[in-house]
Structure formats: C-alpha cells, structure tokens
C-alpha cells in the first residue's frame, strides 16, 4: 500500500477525553476511529491487524471446533429462560425506534454479550444422540456490553470483537479432557501472537458460570486493570479477586510469598457443567436410550481487546511497535522526498510486494514527518532510502523495536531481506 493512497492519515491531536495508551496511539496512527465512548470503527490498517489476529486464532481453534456465525440480536425470552435477563448488569437491550412498530410489537431485543443462551437450543436441535458427542462450535463476532464508563479504549468497549467457543459432552470427564485441550490451544495462540512469555494461565472465580474456579489468561501489563499473584516456579497465576484465606487453604498457596503484578485479561475458559443444559432441557440419548443431561464448556478470546493489549504491551515513546505476526505490513519503506529516492522506493516496493509493504511515496512530507509517521504506525522493519544510501546503491534496514542492528542492503538484493531477518 502506498501511503499517498491510504484512506487514513496520521494525526497529532486527539480528544483530551481519550485516556488509554492504546486508544491514543491507534487513533493517532489511523488504525481506529472513535464513534462514541467504547465504540470504534476499524480502519484499513486496523482491519489488517484484526484479520492477522483472527487468522492466528482460527488456525488453532479450527483444530478443536467448527466455525459458524450466530446472530448478534436475540429475543429476551432466551435470556429469561436461563434466568440471566436481570442478573447480568451489562446486558444491552434495544426496542424498535419507530413508534408504530413499538406500539404494535412491544418487543425487546438483546444485543448479545455472549452466546451460551443462544447456542444451546441450536445444538439441541441437531445433536441428541450419544453418537453425536463430543463436539465444539465457535464463532468470531461482534459483542455488546453496556459498560457504565468505557474508558480503556479497546480493552473495555461497549462493542467489541470476540472469539467464543462452546463444547458439548456426555460426561464431566470428557469435558475435563477437552478443557485441557482448549487450554493448551490458548497457550499456543498467545505464543504465536508474540505475548506468550508474559501471558499466564490464571485461576479466577467462576463468575456467572460456576461456583468454583475458572481460568483466565492474563498478560502482564503495567496499565492492566487486574492484579495477579505470579507463581513463576509453577507457571501459574492467581487473580487477586479470588485470593481469600479460604482460597489459600483450598489451593495450598501462600499468596504473601508470590509477586503481585498488574495484568490484562486476554482470554478465559469456563467449565459450564450442566447449568445451561439443565435450564434449557438439553439431553442426549445414551446406548440404552436413557436420557442424560449434556455437559458444556465455554471458551472466549477478545480479538479486538488483544489488539489493544498488544499496543500497550510493546509501545514506546515514539508510537506503536507491532510484533511481526500481527503487523499490518512487515516493511515500511521511507523514501525521502526527492525524485531519485521515490523512484528507488518504487523499485523496492515492487521487489518486496505490495502486500508486505507500506510505502511512504509522499513528495510533500518532510524527512521528520516521514520518520515520525513510520515510528507511530509501528511496522516491524523500516527500509530507508536517501541520497546517502543511493550513493552506495543500497537501502538501510532498521528494526522498529531494536530487535536487530540496522544494516545496509544492496538495491539489487532487497528480496533477500526476509531471509536475512529470519
């Protein structure tokens, strides 16, 4: 993509009400646009990052589940059936705006924040024999939460993108086996996203789903909204919210001996047990044709939230620093503004491919503007073309993160850059 053709432009000034690091940088760099508090448009650069995150998630989740797409809108009867209509305080509802339609139907719709209530009747429609189990279904979809004060950018929005997976089993033992498989898949996902070294499986309360424990995946982050106790020896963490004396005794943990750090949740998994299947009367027929209740699990990953966490995790004083796995482009070609540099930049752009490159071909931008924009946008590798580099028939290759020392590469060898960085 040539920067002169890119739909968006970088900006220096944003609303003083924008508090979070991720929102400030993503808005300034042209990745997202704020429609209102907690609601963002994902612009072309932002969509490339979202798609890269989704791709990494899909590769692993496709191994354990089948993808579908459920409706964002549901009738309130679904939520009354599970007794959650009034118990979930962030549930968002809507009614027809047209007065005649409202008077005629008096219908309330729910903008779904999660889909246990929706997918269980669907699964019940298709799978009722023990021979049909186990199975798992997932989607990547927009969700809604009526956050009272959405102030953390992509970390806590009123509208967000999430991967949610649901598994169905004939026994608790089978659910437990799948639960561990899903947990391992999550660990692989965070490794591939570039945050695995600082992301911990974290014991948390069961929340709305269970009366015991569930697991979160928490990424260590100075600006994180949670506090966790780190047990690096056993590679596990505990959310401070569950760290009561009773928990310490039950788990055999002395929380006072563990390091406390700030962290941000990037995923969670819940053993639902038979809660939803009992409420929605989902049973299967066993080999003797007896009816038995179905066991379920729920597994979530915040796709757009991950984008915000990655920004906050790796950003520096100059701007965003994307890991190569999720970056919108691998290379940012900075051709300083004279005809010879731009022409050489075009040659490099063609050699490396438009899909891999963001090419600053602007003739009106100053050298300072070009470097500042490249640092703000945060592509992993910067390729600089100037009068000095052309005198050596070369380009300068720079790591945005400092991962490698800068080096010169001959113009006729730029296609080897990827191999040299591998």
C-alpha positions, 0 to 999 in steps of 0.5 A, spaced: 500 500 500 502 506 498 501 511 503 499 517 498 493 512 497 491 510 504 484 512 506 487 514 513 492 519 515 496 520 521 494 525 526 497 529 532 491 531 536 486 527 539 480 528 544 483 530 551 477 525 553 481 519 550 485 516 556 488 509 554 495 508 551 492 504 546 486 508 544 491 514 543 496 511 539 491 507 534 487 513 533 493 517 532 496 512 527 489 511 523 488 504 525 481 506 529 476 511 529 472 513 535 464 513 534 462 514 541 465 512 548 467 504 547 465 504 540 470 504 534 470 503 527 476 499 524 480 502 519 484 499 513 490 498 517 486 496 523 482 491 519 489 488 517 491 487 524 484 484 526 484 479 520 492 477 522 489 476 529 483 472 527 487 468 522 492 466 528 486 464 532 482 460 527 488 456 525 488 453 532 481 453 534 479 450 527 483 444 530 478 443 536 471 446 533 467 448 527 466 455 525 459 458 524 456 465 525 450 466 530 446 472 530 448 478 534 440 480 536 436 475 540 429 475 543 429 476 551 425 470 552 432 466 551 435 470 556 429 469 561 429 462 560 436 461 563 434 466 568 440 471 566 435 477 563 436 481 570 442 478 573 447 480 568 448 488 569 451 489 562 446 486 558 444 491 552 437 491 550 434 495 544 426 496 542 424 498 535 425 506 534 419 507 530 413 508 534 408 504 530 412 498 530 413 499 538 406 500 539 404 494 535 410 489 537 412 491 544 418 487 543 425 487 546 431 485 543 438 483 546 444 485 543 448 479 545 454 479 550 455 472 549 452 466 546 451 460 551 443 462 551 443 462 544 447 456 542 444 451 546 437 450 543 441 450 536 445 444 538 439 441 541 436 441 535 441 437 531 445 433 536 441 428 541 444 422 540 450 419 544 453 418 537 453 425 536 458 427 542 463 430 543 463 436 539 465 444 539 462 450 535 465 457 535 464 463 532 468 470 531 463 476 532 461 482 534 459 483 542 455 488 546 456 490 553 453 496 556 459 498 560 457 504 565 464 508 563 468 505 557 474 508 558 480 503 556 479 504 549 479 497 546 480 493 552 473 495 555 468 497 549 461 497 549 462 493 542 467 489 541 470 483 537 470 476 540 472 469 539 467 464 543 467 457 543 462 452 546 463 444 547 458 439 548 459 432 552 456 426 555 460 426 561 464 431 566 470 427 564 470 428 557 469 435 558 475 435 563 479 432 557 477 437 552 478 443 557 485 441 557 485 441 550 482 448 549 487 450 554 493 448 551 490 451 544 490 458 548 497 457 550 499 456 543 495 462 540 498 467 545 505 464 543 504 465 536 501 472 537 508 474 540 505 475 548 506 468 550 512 469 555 508 474 559 501 471 558 499 466 564 494 461 565 490 464 571 485 461 576 479 466 577 472 465 580 467 462 576 463 468 575 456 467 572 458 460 570 460 456 576 461 456 583 468 454 583 474 456 579 475 458 572 481 460 568 483 466 565 489 468 561 492 474 563 498 478 560 502 482 564 501 489 563 503 495 567 496 499 565 492 492 566 486 493 570 487 486 574 492 484 579 495 477 579 499 473 584 505 470 579 507 463 581 513 463 576 516 456 579 509 453 577 507 457 571 501 459 574 497 465 576 492 467 581 487 473 580 487 477 586 479 477 586 479 470 588 485 470 593 481 469 600 484 465 606 479 460 604 482 460 597 489 459 600 487 453 604 483 450 598 489 451 593 495 450 598 498 457 596 501 462 600 499 468 596 504 473 601 510 469 598 508 470 590 509 477 586 503 481 585 503 484 578 498 488 574 495 484 568 490 484 562 485 479 561 486 476 554 482 470 554 478 465 559 475 458 559 469 456 563 467 449 565 459 450 564 457 443 567 450 442 566 447 449 568 445 451 561 443 444 559 439 443 565 435 450 564 434 449 557 432 441 557 438 439 553 439 431 553 442 426 549 440 419 548 445 414 551 446 406 548 440 404 552 436 410 550 436 413 557 436 420 557 442 424 560 443 431 561 449 434 556 455 437 559 458 444 556 464 448 556 465 455 554 471 458 551 472 466 549 478 470 546 477 478 545 480 479 538 479 486 538 481 487 546 488 483 544 489 488 539 489 493 544 493 489 549 498 488 544 499 496 543 500 497 550 504 491 551 510 493 546 509 501 545 514 506 546 515 513 546 515 514 539 508 510 537 506 503 536 511 497 535 507 491 532 510 484 533 511 481 526 505 476 526 500 481 527 503 487 523 499 490 518 505 490 513 512 487 515 516 493 511 515 500 511 519 503 506 521 511 507 523 514 501 525 521 502 522 526 498 526 527 492 525 524 485 531 519 485 529 516 492 521 515 490 523 512 484 528 507 488 522 506 493 518 504 487 523 499 485 523 496 492 516 496 493 515 492 487 521 487 489 518 486 496 510 486 494 505 490 495 502 486 500 508 486 505 509 493 504 507 500 506 510 505 502 511 512 504 511 515 496 509 522 499 513 528 495 510 533 500 512 530 507 518 532 510 524 527 512 521 528 520 514 527 518 516 521 514 520 518 520 515 520 525 509 517 521 513 510 520 515 510 528 507 511 530 504 506 525 509 501 528 511 496 522 516 491 524 522 493 519 523 500 516 527 500 509 530 507 508 532 510 502 536 517 501 541 520 497 546 517 502 544 510 501 543 511 493 550 513 493 552 506 495 546 503 491 543 500 497 537 501 502 538 501 510 534 496 514 532 498 521 528 494 526 522 498 529 523 495 536 531 494 536 530 487 535 536 487 530 542 492 528 540 496 522 544 494 516 545 496 509 542 492 503 544 492 496 538 495 491 539 489 487 538 484 493 532 487 497 528 480 496 533 477 500 531 481 506 526 476 509 531 471 509 536 475 512 531 477 518 529 470 519 
